[in-house]
Amino acid sequence: MRILLSAAVMLATVSCVSQNNWSPLPLWSAPVHMSLSNYRFDHAAIEAVVSAAPDCSPADPNVPPIDFDLPFKGTRVIEATPGGDVCWRRKTETGQWTEWNRAFTALGRSVDVQL
């Protein structure tokens, strides 16, 4: 009985090992991202940062925020750093920025978000 149990545990462990780098559970090291889609506005001016700070201040002040226009039915993918969340905001018609929105990617999950 112990031999069968040991063989089952070993088989389960081997099935979780990547063929390329032999690291167990490769999903833990997979890059995470936020996919931001626009199905609401003709176009949207977006500013995004990757941050672990509660106020969405950039993790590295030397890295500028990501600025881009997102057309109607457009999608932009932003890669997150380990332990960082993706924060984003939209410029309104009056030229002011909205409050920061946060996609919680620090837990290692990719997130799909819509404006």
N, CA, C and O atoms as a GROMACS GRO file, in nm:
protein
  460
    1MET      N    1   0.082  -0.118   0.000
    1MET     CA    2   0.000   0.000   0.000
    1MET      C    3   0.087   0.126   0.000
    1MET      O    4   0.057   0.223  -0.070
    2ARG      N    5   0.196   0.124   0.080
    2ARG     CA    6   0.285   0.239   0.085
    2ARG      C    7   0.352   0.264  -0.050
    2ARG      O    8   0.374   0.378  -0.089
    3ILE      N    9   0.383   0.158  -0.120
    3ILE     CA   10   0.448   0.171  -0.250
    3ILE      C   11   0.352   0.240  -0.349
    3ILE      O   12   0.394   0.327  -0.424
    4LEU      N   13   0.226   0.200  -0.349
    4LEU     CA   14   0.128   0.263  -0.438
    4LEU      C   15   0.108   0.410  -0.403
    4LEU      O   16   0.098   0.494  -0.493
    5LEU      N   17   0.102   0.442  -0.276
    5LEU     CA   18   0.086   0.580  -0.233
    5LEU      C   19   0.209   0.663  -0.270
    5LEU      O   20   0.196   0.776  -0.318
    6SER      N   21   0.327   0.608  -0.249
    6SER     CA   22   0.451   0.678  -0.287
    6SER      C   23   0.457   0.700  -0.438
    6SER      O   24   0.497   0.808  -0.482
    7ALA      N   25   0.418   0.602  -0.515
    7ALA     CA   26   0.420   0.615  -0.661
    7ALA      C   27   0.320   0.722  -0.705
    7ALA      O   28   0.349   0.798  -0.797
    8ALA      N   29   0.203   0.729  -0.642
    8ALA     CA   30   0.103   0.830  -0.678
    8ALA      C   31   0.153   0.970  -0.646
    8ALA      O   32   0.132   1.062  -0.725
    9VAL      N   33   0.218   0.986  -0.531
    9VAL     CA   34   0.272   1.117  -0.494
    9VAL      C   35   0.383   1.157  -0.591
    9VAL      O   36   0.388   1.272  -0.634
   10MET      N   37   0.471   1.065  -0.625
   10MET     CA   38   0.579   1.095  -0.718
   10MET      C   39   0.524   1.130  -0.856
   10MET      O   40   0.573   1.223  -0.920
   11LEU      N   41   0.424   1.059  -0.903
   11LEU     CA   42   0.363   1.088  -1.033
   11LEU      C   43   0.298   1.226  -1.033
   11LEU      O   44   0.308   1.300  -1.131
   12ALA      N   45   0.231   1.262  -0.924
   12ALA     CA   46   0.169   1.394  -0.915
   12ALA      C   47   0.274   1.504  -0.914
   12ALA      O   48   0.255   1.609  -0.975
   13THR      N   49   0.385   1.479  -0.846
   13THR     CA   50   0.493   1.578  -0.842
   13THR      C   51   0.557   1.594  -0.978
   13THR      O   52   0.584   1.707  -1.021
   14VAL      N   53   0.583   1.486  -1.046
   14VAL     CA   54   0.645   1.491  -1.178
   14VAL      C   55   0.554   1.561  -1.279
   14VAL      O   56   0.604   1.630  -1.368
   15SER      N   57   0.424   1.546  -1.266
   15SER     CA   58   0.332   1.610  -1.361
   15SER      C   59   0.329   1.761  -1.344
   15SER      O   60   0.285   1.832  -1.434
   16CYS      N   61   0.374   1.812  -1.229
   16CYS     CA   62   0.378   1.956  -1.204
   16CYS      C   63   0.511   2.019  -1.242
   16CYS      O   64   0.530   2.140  -1.223
   17VAL      N   65   0.602   1.942  -1.295
   17VAL     CA   66   0.736   1.992  -1.326
   17VAL      C   67   0.740   2.033  -1.472
   17VAL      O   68   0.696   1.959  -1.561
   18SER      N   69   0.794   2.152  -1.497
   18SER     CA   70   0.808   2.204  -1.634
   18SER      C   71   0.914   2.124  -1.707
   18SER      O   72   1.017   2.089  -1.649
   19GLN      N   73   0.892   2.096  -1.834
   19GLN     CA   74   0.988   2.021  -1.913
   19GLN      C   75   1.111   2.104  -1.947
   19GLN      O   76   1.217   2.046  -1.970
   20ASN      N   77   1.100   2.237  -1.949
   20ASN     CA   78   1.212   2.321  -1.990
   20ASN      C   79   1.310   2.349  -1.878
   20ASN      O   80   1.431   2.338  -1.898
   21ASN      N   81   1.262   2.384  -1.760
   21ASN     CA   82   1.354   2.425  -1.655
   21ASN      C   83   1.344   2.339  -1.529
   21ASN      O   84   1.416   2.365  -1.432
   22TRP      N   85   1.262   2.240  -1.528
   22TRP     CA   86   1.248   2.146  -1.418
   22TRP      C   87   1.217   2.212  -1.285
   22TRP      O   88   1.258   2.162  -1.180
   23SER      N   89   1.146   2.323  -1.287
   23SER     CA   90   1.104   2.384  -1.161
   23SER      C   91   0.963   2.338  -1.128
   23SER      O   92   0.877   2.338  -1.216
   24PRO      N   93   0.937   2.299  -1.004
   24PRO     CA   94   0.802   2.253  -0.971
   24PRO      C   95   0.702   2.367  -0.977
   24PRO      O   96   0.733   2.482  -0.948
   25LEU      N   97   0.582   2.334  -1.016
   25LEU     CA   98   0.470   2.428  -1.025
   25LEU      C   99   0.506   2.556  -1.100
   25LEU      O  100   0.515   2.662  -1.039
   26PRO      N  101   0.528   2.546  -1.231
   26PRO     CA  102   0.569   2.662  -1.309
   26PRO      C  103   0.465   2.773  -1.310
   26PRO      O  104   0.498   2.886  -1.346
   27LEU      N  105   0.342   2.746  -1.273
   27LEU     CA  106   0.240   2.850  -1.273
   27LEU      C  107   0.270   2.958  -1.170
   27LEU      O  108   0.228   3.073  -1.188
   28TRP      N  109   0.340   2.924  -1.063
   28TRP     CA  110   0.374   3.024  -0.962
   28TRP      C  111   0.470   3.128  -1.015
   28TRP      O  112   0.468   3.242  -0.970
   29SER      N  113   0.554   3.091  -1.112
   29SER     CA  114   0.652   3.185  -1.163
   29SER      C  115   0.607   3.249  -1.295
   29SER      O  116   0.681   3.327  -1.355
   30ALA      N  117   0.488   3.217  -1.339
   30ALA     CA  118   0.438   3.273  -1.464
   30ALA      C  119   0.414   3.423  -1.448
   30ALA      O  120   0.367   3.467  -1.343
   31PRO      N  121   0.446   3.503  -1.550
   31PRO     CA  122   0.422   3.647  -1.540
   31PRO      C  123   0.271   3.676  -1.533
   31PRO      O  124   0.190   3.607  -1.595
   32VAL      N  125   0.237   3.776  -1.458
   32VAL     CA  126   0.096   3.816  -1.446
   32VAL      C  127   0.078   3.951  -1.514
   32VAL      O  128   0.173   4.027  -1.531
   33HIS      N  129  -0.046   3.980  -1.550
   33HIS     CA  130  -0.074   4.104  -1.621
   33HIS      C  131  -0.217   4.149  -1.595
   33HIS      O  132  -0.299   4.075  -1.541
   34MET      N  133  -0.244   4.271  -1.636
   34MET     CA  134  -0.379   4.324  -1.637
   34MET      C  135  -0.415   4.352  -1.782
   34MET      O  136  -0.338   4.416  -1.854
   35SER      N  137  -0.530   4.304  -1.825
   35SER     CA  138  -0.583   4.337  -1.958
   35SER      C  139  -0.693   4.441  -1.939
   35SER      O  140  -0.794   4.414  -1.874
   36LEU      N  141  -0.672   4.560  -1.994
   36LEU     CA  142  -0.768   4.669  -1.982
   36LEU      C  143  -0.838   4.687  -2.116
   36LEU      O  144  -0.773   4.711  -2.217
   37SER      N  145  -0.971   4.675  -2.116
   37SER     CA  146  -1.050   4.687  -2.239
   37SER      C  147  -1.145   4.806  -2.230
   37SER      O  148  -1.195   4.840  -2.123
   38ASN      N  149  -1.168   4.869  -2.345
   38ASN     CA  150  -1.256   4.986  -2.354
   38ASN      C  151  -1.376   4.951  -2.440
   38ASN      O  152  -1.365   4.941  -2.562
   39TYR      N  153  -1.492   4.932  -2.376
   39TYR     CA  154  -1.617   4.911  -2.448
   39TYR      C  155  -1.717   5.022  -2.414
   39TYR      O  156  -1.838   5.005  -2.432
   40ARG      N  157  -1.666   5.136  -2.366
   40ARG     CA  158  -1.755   5.241  -2.319
   40ARG      C  159  -1.734   5.375  -2.387
   40ARG      O  160  -1.831   5.447  -2.412
   41PHE      N  161  -1.610   5.411  -2.419
   41PHE     CA  162  -1.578   5.543  -2.472
   41PHE      C  163  -1.524   5.533  -2.615
   41PHE      O  164  -1.468   5.430  -2.653
   42ASP      N  165  -1.541   5.642  -2.694
   42ASP     CA  166  -1.484   5.645  -2.829
   42ASP      C  167  -1.333   5.627  -2.824
   42ASP      O  168  -1.276   5.555  -2.905
   43HIS      N  169  -1.270   5.692  -2.730
   43HIS     CA  170  -1.130   5.670  -2.698
   43HIS      C  171  -1.108   5.715  -2.554
   43HIS      O  172  -1.184   5.797  -2.502
   44ALA      N  173  -1.006   5.661  -2.491
   44ALA     CA  174  -0.978   5.696  -2.352
   44ALA      C  175  -0.828   5.715  -2.334
   44ALA      O  176  -0.749   5.630  -2.376
   45ALA      N  177  -0.790   5.826  -2.272
   45ALA     CA  178  -0.650   5.850  -2.236
   45ALA      C  179  -0.628   5.784  -2.100
   45ALA      O  180  -0.698   5.814  -2.004
   46ILE      N  181  -0.530   5.694  -2.094
   46ILE     CA  182  -0.507   5.614  -1.975
   46ILE      C  183  -0.364   5.638  -1.923
   46ILE      O  184  -0.271   5.653  -2.002
   47GLU      N  185  -0.351   5.640  -1.791
   47GLU     CA  186  -0.221   5.641  -1.727
   47GLU      C  187  -0.218   5.521  -1.633
   47GLU      O  188  -0.312   5.499  -1.557
   48ALA      N  189  -0.111   5.442  -1.639
   48ALA     CA  190  -0.100   5.322  -1.557
   48ALA      C  191   0.038   5.315  -1.492
   48ALA      O  192   0.137   5.360  -1.550
   49VAL      N  193   0.042   5.259  -1.372
   49VAL     CA  194   0.167   5.234  -1.301
   49VAL      C  195   0.158   5.097  -1.234
   49VAL      O  196   0.050   5.049  -1.203
   50VAL      N  197   0.273   5.037  -1.212
   50VAL     CA  198   0.281   4.914  -1.133
   50VAL      C  199   0.333   4.954  -0.996
   50VAL      O  200   0.440   5.013  -0.984
   51SER      N  201   0.256   4.921  -0.892
   51SER     CA  202   0.288   4.970  -0.759
   51SER      C  203   0.238   4.874  -0.652
   51SER      O  204   0.137   4.806  -0.670
   52ALA      N  205   0.310   4.869  -0.541
   52ALA     CA  206   0.264   4.797  -0.424
   52ALA      C  207   0.211   4.893  -0.318
   52ALA      O  208   0.157   4.850  -0.216
   53ALA      N  209   0.227   5.024  -0.342
   53ALA     CA  210   0.185   5.125  -0.245
   53ALA      C  211   0.033   5.139  -0.245
   53ALA      O  212  -0.030   5.127  -0.350
   54PRO      N  213  -0.027   5.165  -0.128
   54PRO     CA  214  -0.173   5.179  -0.122
   54PRO      C  215  -0.226   5.299  -0.199
   54PRO      O  216  -0.342   5.298  -0.240
   55ASP      N  217  -0.143   5.402  -0.220
   55ASP     CA  218  -0.188   5.520  -0.295
   55ASP      C  219  -0.151   5.514  -0.443
   55ASP      O  220  -0.166   5.612  -0.515
   56CYS      N  221  -0.103   5.400  -0.488
   56CYS     CA  222  -0.065   5.376  -0.628
   56CYS      C  223   0.055   5.461  -0.672
   56CYS      O  224   0.071   5.486  -0.791
   57SER      N  225   0.137   5.506  -0.578
   57SER     CA  226   0.258   5.576  -0.620
   57SER      C  227   0.353   5.474  -0.683
   57SER      O  228   0.358   5.359  -0.638
   58PRO      N  229   0.428   5.514  -0.785
   58PRO     CA  230   0.514   5.418  -0.856
   58PRO      C  231   0.615   5.353  -0.762
   58PRO      O  232   0.667   5.416  -0.670
   59ALA      N  233   0.642   5.224  -0.787
   59ALA     CA  234   0.738   5.152  -0.705
   59ALA      C  235   0.878   5.210  -0.722
   59ALA      O  236   0.955   5.217  -0.626
   60ASP      N  237   0.911   5.252  -0.843
   60ASP     CA  238   1.040   5.312  -0.873
   60ASP      C  239   1.014   5.450  -0.933
   60ASP      O  240   0.961   5.458  -1.044
   61PRO      N  241   1.050   5.557  -0.863
   61PRO     CA  242   1.022   5.691  -0.916
   61PRO      C  243   1.096   5.723  -1.045
   61PRO      O  244   1.060   5.818  -1.115
   62ASN      N  245   1.198   5.644  -1.079
   62ASN     CA  246   1.272   5.665  -1.205
   62ASN      C  247   1.200   5.605  -1.325
   62ASN      O  248   1.236   5.634  -1.440
   63VAL      N  249   1.100   5.522  -1.300
   63VAL     CA  250   1.022   5.461  -1.409
   63VAL      C  251   0.896   5.544  -1.430
   63VAL      O  252   0.812   5.551  -1.341
   64PRO      N  253   0.882   5.605  -1.546
   64PRO     CA  254   0.764   5.690  -1.568
   64PRO      C  255   0.636   5.607  -1.582
   64PRO      O  256   0.643   5.489  -1.617
   65PRO      N  257   0.522   5.667  -1.556
   65PRO     CA  258   0.395   5.596  -1.577
   65PRO      C  259   0.377   5.562  -1.725
   65PRO      O  260   0.439   5.623  -1.812
   66ILE      N  261   0.294   5.465  -1.750
   66ILE     CA  262   0.263   5.423  -1.887
   66ILE      C  263   0.142   5.504  -1.932
   66ILE      O  264   0.034   5.492  -1.875
   67ASP      N  265   0.160   5.587  -2.035
   67ASP     CA  266   0.050   5.668  -2.091
   67ASP      C  267   0.014   5.612  -2.228
   67ASP      O  268   0.102   5.585  -2.310
   68PHE      N  269  -0.116   5.595  -2.252
   68PHE     CA  270  -0.160   5.545  -2.382
   68PHE      C  271  -0.306   5.581  -2.406
   68PHE      O  272  -0.381   5.606  -2.312
   69ASP      N  273  -0.344   5.583  -2.533
   69ASP     CA  274  -0.484   5.600  -2.573
   69ASP      C  275  -0.542   5.463  -2.602
   69ASP      O  276  -0.479   5.380  -2.668
   70LEU      N  277  -0.662   5.441  -2.552
   70LEU     CA  278  -0.729   5.314  -2.573
   70LEU      C  279  -0.854   5.339  -2.655
   70LEU      O  280  -0.949   5.399  -2.605
   71PRO      N  281  -0.856   5.295  -2.782
   71PRO     CA  282  -0.973   5.319  -2.866
   71PRO      C  283  -1.091   5.230  -2.826
   71PRO      O  284  -1.075   5.135  -2.749
   72PHE      N  285  -1.208   5.264  -2.877
   72PHE     CA  286  -1.327   5.183  -2.852
   72PHE      C  287  -1.303   5.040  -2.900
   72PHE      O  288  -1.252   5.019  -3.010
   73LYS      N  289  -1.338   4.944  -2.818
   73LYS     CA  290  -1.315   4.801  -2.841
   73LYS      C  291  -1.167   4.764  -2.843
   73LYS      O  292  -1.129   4.659  -2.895
   74GLY      N  293  -1.083   4.851  -2.789
   74GLY     CA  294  -0.940   4.822  -2.780
   74GLY      C  295  -0.905   4.759  -2.646
   74GLY      O  296  -0.977   4.776  -2.547
   75THR      N  297  -0.794   4.686  -2.644
   75THR     CA  298  -0.744   4.623  -2.522
   75THR      C  299  -0.594   4.646  -2.512
   75THR      O  300  -0.523   4.640  -2.612
   76ARG      N  301  -0.547   4.674  -2.392
   76ARG     CA  302  -0.404   4.692  -2.366
   76ARG      C  303  -0.366   4.599  -2.252
   76ARG      O  304  -0.436   4.591  -2.152
   77VAL      N  305  -0.255   4.528  -2.267
   77VAL     CA  306  -0.206   4.437  -2.165
   77VAL      C  307  -0.085   4.501  -2.098
   77VAL      O  308   0.009   4.544  -2.166
   78ILE      N  309  -0.088   4.507  -1.966
   78ILE     CA  310   0.022   4.566  -1.888
   78ILE      C  311   0.077   4.458  -1.796
   78ILE      O  312   0.005   4.402  -1.713
   79GLU      N  313   0.206   4.429  -1.812
   79GLU     CA  314   0.272   4.329  -1.729
   79GLU      C  315   0.296   4.385  -1.589
   79GLU      O  316   0.331   4.502  -1.574
   80ALA      N  317   0.278   4.302  -1.490
   80ALA     CA  318   0.301   4.343  -1.351
   80ALA      C  319   0.432   4.282  -1.301
   80ALA      O  320   0.470   4.172  -1.342
   81THR      N  321   0.499   4.353  -1.214
   81THR     CA  322   0.618   4.300  -1.150
   81THR      C  323   0.576   4.214  -1.032
   81THR      O  324   0.466   4.231  -0.980
   82PRO      N  325   0.661   4.121  -0.990
   82PRO     CA  326   0.625   4.037  -0.874
   82PRO      C  327   0.595   4.123  -0.751
   82PRO      O  328   0.674   4.210  -0.714
   83GLY      N  329   0.483   4.097  -0.689
   83GLY     CA  330   0.443   4.170  -0.570
   83GLY      C  331   0.380   4.305  -0.596
   83GLY      O  332   0.346   4.376  -0.501
   84GLY      N  333   0.363   4.342  -0.723
   84GLY     CA  334   0.305   4.472  -0.757
   84GLY      C  335   0.167   4.459  -0.818
   84GLY      O  336   0.136   4.362  -0.887
   85ASP      N  337   0.085   4.558  -0.792
   85ASP     CA  338  -0.047   4.567  -0.854
   85ASP      C  339  -0.039   4.667  -0.968
   85ASP      O  340   0.049   4.754  -0.969
   86VAL      N  341  -0.130   4.655  -1.064
   86VAL     CA  342  -0.138   4.753  -1.173
   86VAL      C  343  -0.246   4.854  -1.136
   86VAL      O  344  -0.362   4.818  -1.115
   87CYS      N  345  -0.207   4.981  -1.129
   87CYS     CA  346  -0.301   5.089  -1.102
   87CYS      C  347  -0.322   5.168  -1.231
   87CYS      O  348  -0.227   5.189  -1.307
   88TRP      N  349  -0.443   5.212  -1.255
   88TRP     CA  350  -0.472   5.289  -1.376
   88TRP      C  351  -0.579   5.392  -1.348
   88TRP      O  352  -0.661   5.378  -1.257
   89ARG      N  353  -0.576   5.497  -1.430
   89ARG     CA  354  -0.679   5.601  -1.424
   89ARG      C  355  -0.702   5.657  -1.564
   89ARG      O  356  -0.618   5.642  -1.653
   90ARG      N  357  -0.818   5.722  -1.580
   90ARG     CA  358  -0.859   5.773  -1.711
   90ARG      C  359  -0.873   5.924  -1.704
   90ARG      O  360  -0.918   5.980  -1.603
   91LYS      N  361  -0.834   5.989  -1.812
   91LYS     CA  362  -0.852   6.135  -1.820
   91LYS      C  363  -0.995   6.162  -1.868
   91LYS      O  364  -1.039   6.107  -1.969
   92THR      N  365  -1.066   6.247  -1.796
   92THR     CA  366  -1.204   6.279  -1.830
   92THR      C  367  -1.210   6.380  -1.945
   92THR      O  368  -1.106   6.431  -1.988
   93GLU      N  369  -1.331   6.408  -1.992
   93GLU     CA  370  -1.350   6.505  -2.100
   93GLU      C  371  -1.305   6.645  -2.059
   93GLU      O  372  -1.268   6.726  -2.144
   94THR      N  373  -1.307   6.675  -1.929
   94THR     CA  374  -1.263   6.807  -1.880
   94THR      C  375  -1.112   6.815  -1.863
   94THR      O  376  -1.060   6.921  -1.828
   95GLY      N  377  -1.041   6.705  -1.887
   95GLY     CA  378  -0.896   6.705  -1.876
   95GLY      C  379  -0.842   6.667  -1.740
   95GLY      O  380  -0.721   6.668  -1.718
   96GLN      N  381  -0.930   6.632  -1.648
   96GLN     CA  382  -0.886   6.590  -1.514
   96GLN      C  383  -0.879   6.438  -1.508
   96GLN      O  384  -0.951   6.368  -1.578
   97TRP      N  385  -0.791   6.389  -1.421
   97TRP     CA  386  -0.777   6.245  -1.404
   97TRP      C  387  -0.881   6.192  -1.305
   97TRP      O  388  -0.915   6.260  -1.208
   98THR      N  389  -0.930   6.072  -1.329
   98THR     CA  390  -1.019   6.006  -1.234
   98THR      C  391  -0.934   5.956  -1.117
   98THR      O  392  -0.812   5.967  -1.119
   99GLU      N  393  -1.000   5.903  -1.015
   99GLU     CA  394  -0.927   5.839  -0.905
   99GLU      C  395  -0.858   5.714  -0.958
   99GLU      O  396  -0.897   5.659  -1.061
  100TRP      N  397  -0.755   5.669  -0.887
  100TRP     CA  398  -0.684   5.548  -0.926
  100TRP      C  399  -0.774   5.425  -0.909
  100TRP      O  400  -0.849   5.416  -0.813
  101ASN      N  401  -0.764   5.334  -1.002
  101ASN     CA  402  -0.826   5.202  -0.994
  101ASN      C  403  -0.712   5.102  -0.979
  101ASN      O  404  -0.602   5.125  -1.031
  102ARG      N  405  -0.736   4.995  -0.909
  102ARG     CA  406  -0.630   4.897  -0.883
  102ARG      C  407  -0.673   4.758  -0.930
  102ARG      O  408  -0.782   4.711  -0.897
  103ALA      N  409  -0.587   4.695  -1.007
  103ALA     CA  410  -0.605   4.555  -1.044
  103ALA      C  411  -0.511   4.474  -0.956
  103ALA      O  412  -0.389   4.490  -0.965
  104PHE      N  413  -0.564   4.390  -0.871
  104PHE     CA  414  -0.484   4.318  -0.772
  104PHE      C  415  -0.412   4.200  -0.838
  104PHE      O  416  -0.463   4.088  -0.842
  105THR      N  417  -0.294   4.228  -0.887
  105THR     CA  418  -0.211   4.126  -0.953
  105THR      C  419  -0.099   4.075  -0.863
  105THR      O  420  -0.030   3.980  -0.900
  106ALA      N  421  -0.080   4.136  -0.747
  106ALA     CA  422   0.031   4.098  -0.658
  106ALA      C  423   0.017   3.955  -0.608
  106ALA      O  424   0.116   3.894  -0.567
  107LEU      N  425  -0.103   3.902  -0.609
  107LEU     CA  426  -0.124   3.766  -0.563
  107LEU      C  427  -0.088   3.662  -0.668
  107LEU      O  428  -0.103   3.542  -0.645
  108GLY      N  429  -0.042   3.708  -0.784
  108GLY     CA  430   0.000   3.614  -0.888
  108GLY      C  431  -0.109   3.578  -0.986
  108GLY      O  432  -0.098   3.477  -1.056
  109ARG      N  433  -0.214   3.658  -0.992
  109ARG     CA  434  -0.325   3.629  -1.085
  109ARG      C  435  -0.336   3.739  -1.189
  109ARG      O  436  -0.324   3.857  -1.157
  110SER      N  437  -0.358   3.701  -1.312
  110SER     CA  438  -0.385   3.797  -1.417
  110SER      C  439  -0.529   3.842  -1.405
  110SER      O  440  -0.616   3.766  -1.362
  111VAL      N  441  -0.555   3.968  -1.443
  111VAL     CA  442  -0.686   4.028  -1.423
  111VAL      C  443  -0.733   4.091  -1.554
  111VAL      O  444  -0.655   4.157  -1.622
  112ASP      N  445  -0.860   4.071  -1.588
  112ASP     CA  446  -0.922   4.138  -1.701
  112ASP      C  447  -1.013   4.248  -1.647
  112ASP      O  448  -1.099   4.223  -1.562
  113VAL      N  449  -0.994   4.372  -1.697
  113VAL     CA  450  -1.069   4.487  -1.647
  113VAL      C  451  -1.130   4.561  -1.766
  113VAL      O  452  -1.071   4.567  -1.874
  114GLN      N  453  -1.250   4.617  -1.746
  114GLN     CA  454  -1.315   4.700  -1.848
  114GLN      C  455  -1.336   4.839  -1.794
  114GLN      O  456  -1.364   4.858  -1.676
  115LEU      N  457  -1.322   4.938  -1.883
  115LEU     CA  458  -1.350   5.077  -1.845
  115LEU      C  459  -1.498   5.091  -1.816
  115LEU      O  460  -1.544   5.200  -1.782
   0.00000   0.00000   0.00000
